C-alpha cells in the first residue's frame, strides 16, 4: 500500500482503490457476519421452519444488512449518519421476538418490528430531549438482562437443540466444545484479523469436524438455486397490540446503543464528538432499516458494536471501505446456496459460539453498570430491575392475571420489564448525596 492510499483509508470521505478497500471492508463483514445470521437461525429453529425457509431468511438478512449499511455510509436526505456504520440483525431483540413468535408466529414478529421501526424513526427526530434518561447504568442493566435471558438458549444449542433426539449426547457436547475451545484459542493466542474473526473461524472448524460425524446433510444445498432475488412479505405480517408494546421498549434501548456506537466511531476514528446530525441520521436509518427488514421477512436491524471496535483499533474510518463490505453482503444475499450452506449448520456447532457471545453480553453489561459505584441508589435500581425482570421470566405464571397487553412483557424474556423498571426508578429516585 503506497503512502497516498494509506492516507485515504484514514479519511472519512476518501476513495482508496478497490484492492485496498476490499480487504478492509471484508474485515468488517467477518466481524459481524455470525451476529447477523445467528438470530435468524435461532428464531427459525424456534418456529421449526424447514431448511429451505431458513436459508431464504438468511439470504434476506444478508441482503438487508448490506442495503442499510450503504445508507448509513451514504445518506439519503436525513436518513443515515454519513459514517462507516455496519448494520445487521440485532441480538438484543431476540428474547422478545422469541416470545412473540411463540404466540403469533413470524408474522407477528414482523408486524411488531415494523411498528417499532416507525417508532424509532420518530425517536430519531427527538433524540436530544431523551438522551439524558439513558446513562450507562440503564444500558448496562438492559445488556445484563439480555445476556441472562439468552444463556439458556445457548446451552440448549450446545447440547444439540431442543427437541433433538440426541439432545445432550457426547457427540453434540464434543462439537460444541471444539467450537468453544477454538474461539478461546484464537482470541487469546492469535492477533490481528484472525483474532477478530475468531467466532467465524471457530464455526467453520466445527462445521468441518461435523462432516465425518454425519451431522451435515448437503442435500438442501445441492437443490438450492444459484441466484435468487430476496422477495418481501413471504411470511405475512400481523399487528398485535401486546406484541408491539413488548417490543417498543427494546427499540428505545436499541436507540441508546446506536447513539453509543456512533459516538464511539466519531471519537475513536475521527477524534471528535458525534454531531447531532450524525446521531439523528443514524437512529432514523436504524428505524427505516428495521421497517425494510420487516418487509423482507427478518428481525430488526441495528448498528454493530464490534465494528466500532475495529475502527477504534485500526483508525480506518473511511466510508468507502465499509461500503465495499456492504456490497459483498448484498451480493451474498443474492445466492441462495450461501444461505442453505449456513442453514444446515448443526445446532451444537452454533451453541459452542453462542455460549460465548451471549455470556459476553453479560460481561458488557457488568462493565456498563460498574462505571459508577454500585452503592445506594445505583444498587437499588440494579437489584429491583433485575429482580423483577429475571424473576418474572423464571416464573411466568405470576403474571397470569395481567391484562393481555401487559402480560407479554412479563411472560417473555424479562428484558422489557427490567428496562422499564430501571428507567422508571432512574427518573423518580433522588440522587445520592
C-alpha positions in Angstrom: 0.0 0.0 0.0 1.6 3.3 -1.0 1.6 6.4 1.1 -1.3 8.1 -0.8 -3.6 5.1 -0.4 -2.5 4.7 3.2 -3.7 8.3 3.8 -7.0 7.8 2.1 -8.2 5.0 4.3 -7.9 7.2 7.3 -10.1 9.9 5.7 -13.8 9.7 6.2 -14.6 10.7 2.6 -11.5 9.3 0.8 -11.8 6.8 -2.0 -9.0 4.3 -2.0 -8.6 1.7 -4.8 -10.8 -1.3 -4.6 -7.8 -3.6 -4.0 -7.1 -1.6 -0.9 -10.7 -1.1 0.3 -12.0 -4.6 -0.3 -9.9 -6.5 2.4 -10.7 -3.7 4.9 -14.4 -3.9 4.1 -14.3 -7.7 4.3 -12.8 -7.4 7.8 -15.9 -5.6 8.9 -18.1 -8.2 7.3 -16.2 -11.0 9.1 -16.7 -9.3 12.4 -20.5 -9.0 12.1 -21.3 -12.0 9.8 -22.1 -14.5 12.6 -24.0 -12.0 14.6 -26.1 -11.1 11.6 -27.3 -14.7 10.8 -27.4 -16.3 14.2 -30.6 -14.6 15.4 -32.2 -15.7 12.2 -31.1 -19.3 12.7 -32.4 -19.3 16.3 -35.8 -17.8 15.5 -36.2 -20.3 12.6 -35.4 -23.2 14.8 -37.8 -21.9 17.4 -40.5 -21.9 14.8 -39.5 -25.3 13.4 -39.0 -23.8 9.9 -37.7 -26.2 7.2 -34.1 -25.8 5.9 -35.3 -24.1 2.7 -37.2 -21.4 4.5 -34.3 -20.9 7.0 -31.9 -20.5 4.1 -34.2 -17.9 2.5 -34.3 -15.9 5.7 -30.5 -15.9 6.0 -30.4 -14.7 2.4 -32.8 -11.9 3.3 -30.7 -11.0 6.4 -27.5 -10.5 4.4 -29.3 -8.5 1.7 -31.0 -6.2 4.2 -27.8 -5.7 6.2 -25.9 -4.7 3.1 -28.5 -2.2 1.9 -28.9 -0.5 5.3 -25.2 -0.3 5.8 -24.8 1.5 2.5 -27.5 4.0 3.5 -25.7 4.7 6.8 -22.4 5.4 4.9 -24.1 7.4 2.0 -27.2 9.0 3.4 -30.4 9.7 1.6 -31.6 13.1 2.9 -31.9 12.9 6.7 -31.6 9.1 6.7 -28.1 7.9 7.5 -25.2 9.2 9.6 -22.6 9.6 6.8 -20.3 7.4 8.9 -18.8 3.9 8.4 -21.6 2.2 10.4 -22.2 -1.5 9.8 -25.8 -2.7 10.2 -27.2 -6.1 10.9 -29.8 -8.2 12.6 -30.0 -7.3 16.3 -29.3 -9.9 19.0 -30.9 -7.6 21.6 -34.4 -8.1 20.1 -34.0 -11.9 20.1 -35.6 -12.7 23.5 -38.7 -10.7 23.0 -39.0 -11.9 19.4 -38.9 -15.5 20.6 -41.7 -14.7 23.0 -43.8 -13.1 20.2 -43.1 -15.9 17.8 -44.3 -18.5 20.3 -47.7 -16.7 20.4 -48.2 -15.2 17.0 -45.6 -16.8 14.7 -43.1 -15.0 12.4 -45.9 -12.7 11.0 -46.5 -11.3 14.5 -42.7 -10.7 14.9 -42.5 -8.8 11.6 -45.6 -6.7 12.4 -44.2 -5.7 15.8 -40.8 -4.9 14.2 -42.4 -2.7 11.5 -44.4 -0.8 14.1 -41.2 -0.4 16.3 -39.3 0.8 13.3 -41.8 3.6 12.8 -41.5 4.4 16.5 -37.6 4.6 16.2 -37.8 6.9 13.2 -39.8 9.3 15.4 -37.3 8.9 18.2 -34.5 9.9 15.8 -36.1 13.4 15.3 -36.4 14.0 19.1 -33.2 12.4 20.3 -31.7 15.3 22.0 -34.5 15.5 24.5 -34.4 11.9 25.7 -30.6 11.0 25.8 -30.3 12.1 29.5 -32.6 9.3 30.6 -30.2 6.6 29.5 -27.0 6.7 31.5 -24.6 3.7 31.4 -26.4 2.2 34.4 -29.6 1.8 32.4 -28.0 0.4 29.3 -25.9 -1.9 31.4 -29.0 -3.4 33.1 -30.5 -4.0 29.7 -27.4 -5.8 28.4 -27.3 -7.9 31.6 -30.9 -8.8 31.1 -30.4 -9.8 27.5 -27.4 -11.9 28.3 -29.0 -13.7 31.2 -32.2 -14.4 29.1 -30.1 -15.9 26.3 -27.6 -18.1 28.1 -30.2 -20.9 28.5 -30.8 -20.8 24.7 -27.0 -21.1 24.1 -26.8 -24.2 26.3 -29.8 -25.8 24.6 -28.0 -25.4 21.3 -24.7 -26.6 22.8 -26.5 -29.8 23.7 -28.0 -30.3 20.3 -31.1 -28.1 20.2 -34.4 -28.5 21.9 -36.3 -31.5 20.6 -33.3 -33.2 19.1 -33.3 -37.0 19.6 -29.7 -37.0 20.7 -30.0 -33.9 22.9 -27.2 -33.9 25.4 -25.3 -36.7 23.7 -21.5 -36.9 23.8 -21.2 -36.1 20.1 -23.2 -32.8 20.5 -21.2 -31.7 23.6 -18.0 -32.6 21.8 -18.9 -30.5 18.8 -19.9 -27.5 21.0 -16.6 -27.9 23.0 -14.5 -27.9 19.8 -16.0 -24.6 18.7 -15.7 -23.1 22.2 -12.1 -24.1 22.6 -11.3 -22.7 19.1 -12.8 -19.4 19.9 -10.8 -19.1 23.2 -7.6 -20.1 21.4 -7.9 -17.7 18.5 -9.0 -14.8 20.8 -6.2 -15.1 23.3 -3.2 -16.7 21.4 -3.6 -15.1 18.0 -3.6 -11.5 16.9 -4.9 -9.4 14.1 -7.7 -10.2 11.7 -7.7 -13.9 12.7 -8.3 -13.0 16.3 -11.1 -10.6 15.4 -12.7 -13.3 13.3 -12.4 -16.0 16.0 -16.1 -16.8 16.1 -16.5 -17.2 12.3 -13.4 -19.3 12.1 -14.5 -21.5 15.0 -17.8 -22.1 13.3 -16.0 -23.2 10.2 -13.8 -25.6 12.2 -16.9 -27.0 13.9 -18.7 -27.4 10.6 -15.8 -29.3 9.1 -15.5 -31.6 12.2 -19.2 -32.3 12.0 -19.0 -33.7 8.4 -17.3 -37.0 9.2 -19.6 -37.4 12.2 -22.6 -37.5 9.9 -24.0 -34.2 11.2 -24.1 -32.4 7.8 -26.7 -33.1 5.1 -25.8 -31.2 1.9 -28.9 -32.3 0.0 -30.7 -28.9 0.6 -27.5 -27.1 -0.6 -27.5 -29.1 -3.8 -31.1 -28.3 -4.6 -30.9 -24.6 -3.8 -30.9 -22.1 -6.6 -27.7 -20.4 -7.6 -29.2 -17.0 -7.9 -32.4 -15.6 -6.5 -33.6 -12.1 -5.5 -35.0 -11.9 -1.9 -38.7 -11.3 -2.0 -40.7 -9.3 0.6 -43.7 -10.3 2.6 -43.2 -14.1 2.2 -44.4 -14.9 5.7 -47.2 -12.3 6.0 -47.3 -9.6 8.5 -49.6 -9.2 11.5 -50.1 -6.4 14.1 -50.9 -7.3 17.7 -51.0 -4.7 20.4 -49.4 -6.7 23.1 -46.5 -7.8 20.8 -45.9 -4.2 19.7 -45.9 -2.8 23.3 -43.5 -5.5 24.4 -41.0 -4.7 21.6 -41.1 -0.9 21.8 -39.0 -0.9 25.0 -36.3 -2.7 23.1 -36.4 -0.1 20.4 -35.7 2.6 23.0 -32.7 0.6 24.2 -31.5 -0.1 20.7 -31.6 3.6 20.0 -29.4 4.2 23.0 -26.9 1.6 21.8 -26.8 3.2 18.4 -26.1 6.6 20.0 -23.2 4.9 21.8 -21.8 3.3 18.7 -22.0 6.5 16.7 -20.2 8.3 19.5 -17.6 5.6 19.5 -16.9 5.9 15.8 -16.6 9.7 16.0 -14.4 9.6 19.0 -12.3 6.5 18.2 -11.9 7.1 14.4 -12.2 10.9 14.0 -11.1 12.2 17.4 -14.2 14.3 17.9 -17.7 14.1 19.4 -20.5 13.0 17.2 -22.7 15.7 15.8 -26.5 15.9 16.4 -27.0 15.4 12.7 -24.9 12.2 12.7 -26.7 10.8 15.7 -30.1 11.7 14.5 -29.4 10.4 11.0 -28.1 7.1 12.3 -31.2 6.4 14.5 -33.6 7.4 11.7 -31.7 4.9 9.4 -32.0 2.3 12.2 -35.7 2.7 12.2 -36.2 2.7 8.4 -33.8 -0.2 8.2 -35.9 -2.1 10.6 -39.1 -1.3 8.5 -37.2 -2.5 5.5 -36.1 -5.7 7.3 -39.6 -6.4 8.5 -40.9 -6.2 4.9 -38.1 -8.5 3.8 -39.0 -11.1 6.5 -36.2 -10.6 9.0 -35.8 -9.3 12.6 -35.0 -5.6 13.5 -31.7 -4.1 12.3 -29.2 -2.1 14.4 -25.6 -0.8 14.3 -22.9 -3.3 15.3 -20.6 -2.5 18.2 -17.9 -5.0 17.1 -17.3 -2.9 14.0 -16.9 0.2 16.2 -14.2 -1.7 18.0 -12.4 -2.4 14.7 -12.5 1.3 13.8 -11.2 2.3 17.2 -8.4 -0.2 16.9 -7.3 0.5 13.3 -8.4 4.1 12.9 -9.6 3.2 9.4 -12.7 5.4 9.4 -13.2 5.5 5.6 -16.8 5.2 4.4 -15.8 3.6 1.1 -14.1 0.6 2.7 -17.3 -0.2 4.7 -19.4 0.3 1.5 -17.3 -2.4 -0.2 -18.1 -4.8 2.6 -21.8 -3.8 2.4 -21.8 -4.6 -1.4 -20.3 -8.1 -0.5 -23.2 -8.7 1.8 -25.7 -7.7 -0.9 -24.1 -10.0 -3.4 -24.1 -12.9 -0.9 -27.8 -12.3 -0.3 -28.5 -13.0 -4.0 -27.0 -16.5 -3.8 -29.4 -19.0 -2.0 -26.7 -21.7 -1.9 -24.8 -19.5 0.6 -27.8 -19.3 2.9 -28.5 -23.0 2.5 -24.9 -23.9 3.4 -25.3 -21.8 6.6 -28.8 -23.1 7.4 -27.7 -26.7 7.8 -25.1 -25.9 10.5 -25.6 -28.3 13.4 -27.2 -26.8 16.5 -24.3 -27.8 18.7 -21.8 -26.0 16.5 -23.8 -22.8 16.8 -24.2 -23.5 20.5 -20.4 -23.5 21.1 -20.2 -20.0 19.7 -23.5 -18.8 21.2 -22.5 -19.6 24.8 -19.5 -17.2 24.4 -21.5 -14.4 22.5 -24.4 -14.4 25.0 -22.1 -14.5 28.0 -20.1 -11.6 26.6 -23.3 -9.6 26.6 -23.4 -10.2 30.4 -19.8 -9.0 30.7 -20.6 -5.9 28.7 -23.5 -5.2 31.0 -21.3 -5.5 34.0 -18.8 -3.1 32.5 -21.5 -0.6 31.9 -23.2 -0.8 35.4 -19.9 -0.6 37.2 -18.8 2.7 35.6 -20.2 4.3 38.8 -20.0 2.7 42.3 -22.8 0.1 42.9 -24.0 1.6 46.2 -27.1 3.4 47.4 -29.3 4.5 44.5 -27.5 2.6 41.8 -27.5 -0.6 43.7 -31.2 -0.3 44.4 -32.0 0.3 40.7 -29.9 -2.7 39.6 -31.3 -5.0 42.3 -35.0 -4.2 41.7 -34.8 -4.1 37.9 -33.0 -7.5 37.6 -35.1 -9.0 40.4 -38.4 -8.2 38.7 -37.2 -8.8 35.2 -35.4 -12.1 35.7 -37.9 -13.2 38.4 -41.0 -12.9 36.2 -39.2 -14.6 33.3 -38.4 -17.6 35.6 -42.0 -17.7 37.0 -44.2 -16.6 34.1 -47.3 -18.0 36.0 -47.1 -15.0 38.3 -48.4 -12.7 35.5 -51.3 -15.0 34.5 -54.0 -12.4 35.7 -52.4 -9.4 34.0 -54.1 -7.6 31.1 -53.1 -9.3 27.8 -51.5 -6.0 26.6 -49.1 -6.1 29.6 -48.9 -9.9 30.1 -46.4 -10.4 27.2 -44.0 -8.0 28.8 -43.8 -10.3 31.8 -44.2 -13.7 30.1 -41.3 -13.1 27.7 -37.6 -12.8 28.4 -37.9 -10.2 31.2 -35.7 -7.8 29.3 -38.6 -5.3 28.7 -39.6 -5.5 32.4 -36.1 -4.9 33.6 -35.7 -1.9 31.2 -39.0 -0.3 32.2 -38.3 -0.7 35.9 -34.8 0.7 35.6 -35.8 3.7 33.5 -38.7 4.5 35.9 -36.6 4.2 39.1 -33.8 6.3 37.5 -36.3 9.1 37.0 -38.1 9.0 40.4 -35.4 8.1 42.9 -33.4 11.0 44.3 -29.7 11.3 43.7 -27.3 10.1 46.4 -25.8 12.9 48.4 
